[in-house]
Protein backbone atom coordinates (compact mmCIF):
# COMPACT_ATOMS: atom_id res chain seq x y z
CA UNK A 1 0.00 0.00 0.00
CA UNK A 2 1.33 3.42 -0.91
CA UNK A 3 1.77 5.98 1.82
CA UNK A 4 -0.72 8.39 0.20
CA UNK A 5 -3.37 5.66 0.06
CA UNK A 6 -2.75 4.77 3.72
CA UNK A 7 -3.12 8.41 4.71
CA UNK A 8 -6.33 8.82 2.70
CA UNK A 9 -7.82 5.65 4.21
CA UNK A 10 -6.97 6.75 7.74
CA UNK A 11 -9.08 9.89 7.31
CA UNK A 12 -12.22 7.97 6.41
CA UNK A 13 -14.63 7.19 9.20
CA UNK A 14 -14.76 3.54 10.10
CA UNK A 15 -17.65 1.63 8.57
CA UNK A 16 -19.38 1.09 11.90
CA UNK A 17 -19.46 4.84 12.54
CA UNK A 18 -21.19 5.65 9.26
CA UNK A 19 -23.49 2.64 8.84
CA UNK A 20 -26.70 3.53 10.61
CA UNK A 21 -29.97 1.71 10.11
CA UNK A 22 -32.35 3.03 7.50
CA UNK A 23 -34.91 5.01 9.50
CA UNK A 24 -36.86 6.53 6.62
CA UNK A 25 -37.19 6.33 2.86
CA UNK A 26 -38.68 9.31 1.02
CA UNK A 27 -40.10 9.22 -2.49
CA UNK A 28 -40.36 12.47 -4.45
CA UNK A 29 -41.70 13.02 -7.93
CA UNK A 30 -42.99 15.82 -10.12
CA UNK A 31 -46.53 14.47 -9.95
CA UNK A 32 -46.49 14.08 -6.15
CA UNK A 33 -47.59 17.19 -4.24
CA UNK A 34 -45.77 16.03 -1.13
CA UNK A 35 -43.06 13.40 -0.65
CA UNK A 36 -44.09 9.94 0.47
CA UNK A 37 -42.36 8.86 3.67
CA UNK A 38 -41.86 5.26 4.68
CA UNK A 39 -40.80 4.93 8.32
CA UNK A 40 -42.18 1.57 9.49
CA UNK A 41 -39.14 -0.35 10.84
CA UNK A 42 -40.59 -3.69 9.69
CA UNK A 43 -40.79 -2.44 6.10
CA UNK A 44 -37.44 -0.63 6.23
CA UNK A 45 -35.63 -3.74 7.46
CA UNK A 46 -35.59 -4.93 3.83
CA UNK A 47 -34.20 -1.72 2.35
CA UNK A 48 -30.78 -1.08 3.85
CA UNK A 49 -28.09 1.05 2.18
CA UNK A 50 -25.08 -1.02 3.28
CA UNK A 51 -25.97 -4.19 1.42
CA UNK A 52 -25.27 -5.41 -2.10
CA UNK A 53 -22.38 -4.47 -4.42
CA UNK A 54 -19.62 -2.45 -2.79
CA UNK A 55 -20.31 -3.92 0.65
CA UNK A 56 -19.34 -7.08 2.50
CA UNK A 57 -22.69 -8.72 1.69
CA UNK A 58 -23.47 -10.71 -1.43
CA UNK A 59 -27.22 -10.11 -1.33
CA UNK A 60 -28.91 -10.82 -4.66
CA UNK A 61 -31.65 -8.34 -3.77
CA UNK A 62 -30.99 -5.35 -1.55
CA UNK A 63 -31.42 -1.61 -1.28
CA UNK A 64 -34.40 -1.56 -3.71
CA UNK A 65 -32.62 -3.40 -6.53
CA UNK A 66 -32.60 -6.95 -7.88
CA UNK A 67 -28.83 -7.18 -8.45
CA UNK A 68 -29.08 -10.77 -9.71
CA UNK A 69 -30.28 -9.63 -13.13
CA UNK A 70 -27.36 -7.25 -13.68
CA UNK A 71 -27.58 -3.92 -15.48
CA UNK A 72 -30.37 -3.46 -18.02
CA UNK A 73 -31.04 -1.05 -20.87
CA UNK A 74 -32.30 2.41 -20.04
CA UNK A 75 -36.08 2.17 -19.63
CA UNK A 76 -38.47 4.17 -21.82
CA UNK A 77 -38.56 7.91 -21.11
CA UNK A 78 -42.35 7.61 -20.79
CA UNK A 79 -42.03 5.94 -17.37
CA UNK A 80 -42.64 8.16 -14.35
CA UNK A 81 -39.45 8.82 -12.39
CA UNK A 82 -39.11 9.28 -8.65
CA UNK A 83 -36.22 10.26 -6.42
CA UNK A 84 -35.83 7.73 -3.61
CA UNK A 85 -33.76 8.91 -0.63
CA UNK A 86 -32.52 6.74 2.22
CA UNK A 87 -32.27 8.36 5.65
CA UNK A 88 -30.25 6.76 8.44
CA UNK A 89 -29.31 7.22 12.06
CA UNK A 90 -28.03 9.39 13.52
CA UNK A 91 -30.07 12.51 12.86
CA UNK A 92 -32.28 11.16 10.07
CA UNK A 93 -29.68 12.18 7.47
CA UNK A 94 -29.91 11.35 3.76
CA UNK A 95 -27.04 9.01 2.88
CA UNK A 96 -28.05 7.50 -0.47
CA UNK A 97 -30.29 8.51 -3.38
CA UNK A 98 -31.46 6.57 -6.45
CA UNK A 99 -34.03 7.06 -9.21
CA UNK A 100 -37.01 4.69 -9.40
CA UNK A 101 -38.97 4.52 -12.66
CA UNK A 102 -42.22 2.71 -13.41
CA UNK A 103 -45.58 3.08 -15.03
CA UNK A 104 -48.78 1.69 -13.54
CA UNK A 105 -49.40 -1.72 -15.01
CA UNK A 106 -45.88 -2.03 -16.41
CA UNK A 107 -43.69 -4.73 -15.03
CA UNK A 108 -41.03 -4.35 -13.87
CA UNK A 109 -39.91 -1.05 -12.42
CA UNK A 110 -36.33 0.14 -12.78
CA UNK A 111 -33.74 1.74 -10.52
CA UNK A 112 -30.91 4.03 -11.61
CA UNK A 113 -27.80 4.31 -9.44
CA UNK A 114 -26.27 7.75 -10.09
CA UNK A 115 -22.95 7.82 -11.91
CA UNK A 116 -20.05 10.28 -11.74
CA UNK A 117 -21.82 12.96 -13.79
CA UNK A 118 -25.02 12.81 -11.71
CA UNK A 119 -26.10 15.04 -8.84
CA UNK A 120 -26.24 12.41 -6.09
CA UNK A 121 -23.10 10.45 -6.97
CA UNK A 122 -20.85 12.28 -4.47
CA UNK A 123 -23.22 11.66 -1.58
CA UNK A 124 -23.71 8.03 -2.55
CA UNK A 125 -20.02 7.12 -2.85
CA UNK A 126 -19.30 8.65 0.55
CA UNK A 127 -21.70 5.98 1.87
CA UNK A 128 -21.03 3.06 -0.51
CA UNK A 129 -18.76 3.09 -3.54
CA UNK A 130 -20.44 0.40 -5.63
CA UNK A 131 -18.05 0.72 -8.58
CA UNK A 132 -18.30 1.23 -12.33
CA UNK A 133 -20.24 -2.01 -12.75
CA UNK A 134 -23.12 -0.39 -10.85
CA UNK A 135 -22.83 3.40 -10.78
CA UNK A 136 -24.42 5.14 -13.75
CA UNK A 137 -26.50 2.08 -14.66
CA UNK A 138 -30.13 0.94 -14.60
CA UNK A 139 -31.29 -2.23 -12.82
CA UNK A 140 -34.58 -4.02 -12.29
CA UNK A 141 -36.38 -2.97 -9.14
CA UNK A 142 -36.58 -5.60 -6.42
CA UNK A 143 -40.06 -7.16 -6.20
CA UNK A 144 -40.18 -6.48 -2.43
CA UNK A 145 -39.74 -2.76 -3.19
CA UNK A 146 -42.36 -2.86 -5.93
CA UNK A 147 -44.93 -4.35 -3.52
CA UNK A 148 -44.35 -1.44 -1.12
CA UNK A 149 -43.67 1.55 -3.37
CA UNK A 150 -46.10 1.13 -6.26
CA UNK A 151 -49.30 1.13 -4.17
CA UNK A 152 -48.08 4.10 -2.12
CA UNK A 153 -47.21 6.13 -5.22
CA UNK A 154 -50.40 5.20 -7.06
CA UNK A 155 -52.54 6.06 -4.02
CA UNK A 156 -50.76 9.41 -3.55
CA UNK A 157 -51.13 10.30 -7.23
CA UNK A 158 -54.86 9.53 -7.17
CA UNK A 159 -55.36 11.53 -3.95
CA UNK A 160 -53.42 14.47 -5.42
CA UNK A 161 -55.42 14.38 -8.64
CA UNK A 162 -58.82 14.59 -6.92
CA UNK A 163 -57.95 17.40 -4.53
CA UNK A 164 -58.95 20.93 -5.60
CA UNK A 165 -56.12 23.04 -6.89
C-alpha positions as CSV (number, residue, x, y, z in Angstrom):
1,X,0.0,0.0,0.0
2,X,1.3,3.4,-0.9
3,X,1.8,6.0,1.8
4,X,-0.7,8.4,0.2
5,X,-3.4,5.7,0.1
6,X,-2.8,4.8,3.7
7,X,-3.1,8.4,4.7
8,X,-6.3,8.8,2.7
9,X,-7.8,5.6,4.2
10,X,-7.0,6.7,7.7
11,X,-9.1,9.9,7.3
12,X,-12.2,8.0,6.4
13,X,-14.6,7.2,9.2
14,X,-14.8,3.5,10.1
15,X,-17.6,1.6,8.6
16,X,-19.4,1.1,11.9
17,X,-19.5,4.8,12.5
18,X,-21.2,5.7,9.3
19,X,-23.5,2.6,8.8
20,X,-26.7,3.5,10.6
21,X,-30.0,1.7,10.1
22,X,-32.4,3.0,7.5
23,X,-34.9,5.0,9.5
24,X,-36.9,6.5,6.6
25,X,-37.2,6.3,2.9
26,X,-38.7,9.3,1.0
27,X,-40.1,9.2,-2.5
28,X,-40.4,12.5,-4.5
29,X,-41.7,13.0,-7.9
30,X,-43.0,15.8,-10.1
31,X,-46.5,14.5,-10.0
32,X,-46.5,14.1,-6.1
33,X,-47.6,17.2,-4.2
34,X,-45.8,16.0,-1.1
35,X,-43.1,13.4,-0.6
36,X,-44.1,9.9,0.5
37,X,-42.4,8.9,3.7
38,X,-41.9,5.3,4.7
39,X,-40.8,4.9,8.3
40,X,-42.2,1.6,9.5
41,X,-39.1,-0.3,10.8
42,X,-40.6,-3.7,9.7
43,X,-40.8,-2.4,6.1
44,X,-37.4,-0.6,6.2
45,X,-35.6,-3.7,7.5
46,X,-35.6,-4.9,3.8
47,X,-34.2,-1.7,2.4
48,X,-30.8,-1.1,3.8
49,X,-28.1,1.0,2.2
50,X,-25.1,-1.0,3.3
51,X,-26.0,-4.2,1.4
52,X,-25.3,-5.4,-2.1
53,X,-22.4,-4.5,-4.4
54,X,-19.6,-2.5,-2.8
55,X,-20.3,-3.9,0.7
56,X,-19.3,-7.1,2.5
57,X,-22.7,-8.7,1.7
58,X,-23.5,-10.7,-1.4
59,X,-27.2,-10.1,-1.3
60,X,-28.9,-10.8,-4.7
61,X,-31.7,-8.3,-3.8
62,X,-31.0,-5.3,-1.5
63,X,-31.4,-1.6,-1.3
64,X,-34.4,-1.6,-3.7
65,X,-32.6,-3.4,-6.5
66,X,-32.6,-6.9,-7.9
67,X,-28.8,-7.2,-8.4
68,X,-29.1,-10.8,-9.7
69,X,-30.3,-9.6,-13.1
70,X,-27.4,-7.3,-13.7
71,X,-27.6,-3.9,-15.5
72,X,-30.4,-3.5,-18.0
73,X,-31.0,-1.0,-20.9
74,X,-32.3,2.4,-20.0
75,X,-36.1,2.2,-19.6
76,X,-38.5,4.2,-21.8
77,X,-38.6,7.9,-21.1
78,X,-42.3,7.6,-20.8
79,X,-42.0,5.9,-17.4
80,X,-42.6,8.2,-14.3
81,X,-39.4,8.8,-12.4
82,X,-39.1,9.3,-8.7
83,X,-36.2,10.3,-6.4
84,X,-35.8,7.7,-3.6
85,X,-33.8,8.9,-0.6
86,X,-32.5,6.7,2.2
87,X,-32.3,8.4,5.6
88,X,-30.2,6.8,8.4
89,X,-29.3,7.2,12.1
90,X,-28.0,9.4,13.5
91,X,-30.1,12.5,12.9
92,X,-32.3,11.2,10.1
93,X,-29.7,12.2,7.5
94,X,-29.9,11.3,3.8
95,X,-27.0,9.0,2.9
96,X,-28.0,7.5,-0.5
97,X,-30.3,8.5,-3.4
98,X,-31.5,6.6,-6.5
99,X,-34.0,7.1,-9.2
100,X,-37.0,4.7,-9.4
101,X,-39.0,4.5,-12.7
102,X,-42.2,2.7,-13.4
103,X,-45.6,3.1,-15.0
104,X,-48.8,1.7,-13.5
105,X,-49.4,-1.7,-15.0
106,X,-45.9,-2.0,-16.4
107,X,-43.7,-4.7,-15.0
108,X,-41.0,-4.3,-13.9
109,X,-39.9,-1.0,-12.4
110,X,-36.3,0.1,-12.8
111,X,-33.7,1.7,-10.5
112,X,-30.9,4.0,-11.6
113,X,-27.8,4.3,-9.4
114,X,-26.3,7.7,-10.1
115,X,-22.9,7.8,-11.9
116,X,-20.1,10.3,-11.7
117,X,-21.8,13.0,-13.8
118,X,-25.0,12.8,-11.7
119,X,-26.1,15.0,-8.8
120,X,-26.2,12.4,-6.1
121,X,-23.1,10.4,-7.0
122,X,-20.9,12.3,-4.5
123,X,-23.2,11.7,-1.6
124,X,-23.7,8.0,-2.6
125,X,-20.0,7.1,-2.8
126,X,-19.3,8.6,0.6
127,X,-21.7,6.0,1.9
128,X,-21.0,3.1,-0.5
129,X,-18.8,3.1,-3.5
130,X,-20.4,0.4,-5.6
131,X,-18.0,0.7,-8.6
132,X,-18.3,1.2,-12.3
133,X,-20.2,-2.0,-12.8
134,X,-23.1,-0.4,-10.8
135,X,-22.8,3.4,-10.8
136,X,-24.4,5.1,-13.8
137,X,-26.5,2.1,-14.7
138,X,-30.1,0.9,-14.6
139,X,-31.3,-2.2,-12.8
140,X,-34.6,-4.0,-12.3
141,X,-36.4,-3.0,-9.1
142,X,-36.6,-5.6,-6.4
143,X,-40.1,-7.2,-6.2
144,X,-40.2,-6.5,-2.4
145,X,-39.7,-2.8,-3.2
146,X,-42.4,-2.9,-5.9
147,X,-44.9,-4.3,-3.5
148,X,-44.3,-1.4,-1.1
149,X,-43.7,1.6,-3.4
150,X,-46.1,1.1,-6.3
151,X,-49.3,1.1,-4.2
152,X,-48.1,4.1,-2.1
153,X,-47.2,6.1,-5.2
154,X,-50.4,5.2,-7.1
155,X,-52.5,6.1,-4.0
156,X,-50.8,9.4,-3.6
157,X,-51.1,10.3,-7.2
158,X,-54.9,9.5,-7.2
159,X,-55.4,11.5,-4.0
160,X,-53.4,14.5,-5.4
161,X,-55.4,14.4,-8.6
162,X,-58.8,14.6,-6.9
163,X,-58.0,17.4,-4.5
164,X,-59.0,20.9,-5.6
165,X,-56.1,23.0,-6.9
